[in-house]
Amino acid sequence: MIKIGDIYQAYDAEKSKRMLYDFDDLLIETYQLLKKDQDVREKYREIYSHLLVDEFQDTNPAQMSILKLLIGD
């Protein structure tokens, strides 16, 4: 009997092998980049003076964290 965890592990291994990202990976990588690299964070804060979030009610915690990093204090 195949378990969901086994399917996810196979999926994750295949992504890694092919050097692919899914949507969750993109969110995590974006958050980590903005969190650790002040130059990148400041670059995008300077480029964008306004941010429009469509369907804000559907924003997940990772997306909210990215927004907070981009908005700043």
Stockholm file with secondary structure:
# STOCKHOLM 1.0

chainA/1-73         MIKIGDIYQAYDAEKSKRMLYDFDDLLIETYQLLKKDQDVREKYREIYSHLLVDEFQDTNPAQMSILKLLIGD
#=GR chainA/1-73 SS CCCHHHHHHHHHHHHHHHTCCCHHHHHHHHHHHHHHCHHHHHHHHHHCSCCCCTTGGGCCHHHHHHHHHHHCC
#=GC SS_cons        CCCHHHHHHHHHHHHHHHTCCCHHHHHHHHHHHHHHCHHHHHHHHHHCSCCCCTTGGGCCHHHHHHHHHHHCC
//
